Amino acid sequence: MGRRKRRLPPMRCDNRAMSTQPSTERSELSSVATQLHELSQRVGATGERLNQSPTEDAAASLFEMERALRSAARALDRAMRQLR
């Protein structure tokens, strides 16, 4: 009798691990992450300085902007992790 061919499981391909993102893209995104962090700090600090009458409405808008920048930074971090 002939030998039976052993069936191998299909090869798994993790696209994230297989992809080779140029280092320039990772560097660019890292730079953007740094800028988002710095902007968030600057906007928050300005909001703190304005958080008194009659400029507290402007401060509230700046705090909202600070939250949006932090949210954008978290989304960027997720994207960067997915590129690894």
N, C-alpha and C positions, 0 to 999 in steps of 0.2 A: 504494500500500500504506500502511496505517496504521502509526503508530509503535508499536513494542513497548514495553510498560511495563517499566521496569527494576525488578527485584525488589531491595528493600533487605534487608539482613540484619536479623534480629529485634533489637529494642532490648534492650540488656543493662541490667539493673537490679541494682545492688549495694545490697542492703538496708541494709548498714552505712553506706554513704555517703548514702543517701537518707533514712535515719531522722534525725529531729531530736529528740535526747534533751534534755529540759529541763536547763538548767544546774544546777538544784537537785539532780538525781540525780548528775551528775558531781561536784558539790561535796560531796555526802554521801559518795560513794565515796572521794573524795580524803581526806576527814576520817577515814574508817575506815582507809584505808591508813596515814595518819600515826599513828593510835592503835595499829595493829598493830605498826608499827616501834618505837614507844616502849615498848609492852608487851614486845616481844621483847628489847629492850635491858635493861629493868628486870629481867625474869625471868632473863636470862643473868647479869647482874651479881650478883643474889641467889644464883644457883647457884654462881658463883665464890666468893662469901664462905662458902658452906656446904660447899664441896668439901673437907672434911677430916673425920676421924673425930670424933665419932660421927654426924655429919649428912651424910655423903657419899651415903647412899641418897636423902635428900631432894634433894640437889644433882642426882643422876642424873635424878630425876623432873622437876626444873626444866629441865634441859638438853633432855630429851625434849619438854617443853612449848615451849621456845624454838624447837626445830626445827619443831614443828607450827605455831607462829605465823608463822615465816618461810615455810613452805609455803603457809599461808593468804594471806600477803601476795603471794606470787608468783601464786597463783590469782586474786586480786583484780586484780593488774596486768594479767593476761591478759584478764580480763573488761572492764576499763576500755579496753584497746586495741581490743577488739572493738566497743565502743560508738562509737568514733570514726568 
